[in-house]
């Protein structure tokens, strides 16, 4: 093969690679942000959900710029511990994320989840657009009528503004710290509850 033919072949190969990377049929990932108590728990649950590409633990909903974990834990910054979920809309819908969210934490206790008490642990949905806001309002109304919970849902609907990723050691915390007493007593049971109810929606174990 002469140099000209090789050059043409290489050009075509690069073109093919670009086409694969920029597949117009593949929808871009969408983002959802939920607060359901300690982000170690919610992160561990949603990382196992099929269609979820990435989960980042962090803080939002407060007034202090670049808050630290220590500041948020004091309960005076206004932030909630949340997870930022990047998901593939071809594999999972926002409404399905909401269903998992509501059934893997207690949305009926204001500013607390079990022994974790404070506004930073509030049950919250930080909507990114009006479509997410309306979907959340609809499912809350449906769940309140369904009798799934013994008390009214108190989950707050707040507009998403600035998200601050939590410190590195909080990311993928359950997988990195399986022997932590909190993980064994609280996070583990939540993950087990998810697997029992949503087995068909869970990622296949590698």
Buried (B, 14 or more C-beta within 10 A) or exposed (E): EEEEEEEEEEEEEEEEEEEEEEEEEEEEBBBBBBBBBBBBBBBBBBBBBBBBEEBBBBBBBBEBEEBBBEBBBEBBBBBBBBBBBBBBEEBBBBEBBBBBBBBBBBBBBEBBBBEBEBBBBBBBBBBBEEEBBEBBEEBBEEBBEEEEBEEEBBBBBBEBEEBBEBEEEBBBBBEEBEEBEBBEEBBBEBBEBBEEBBEEBBEEEE
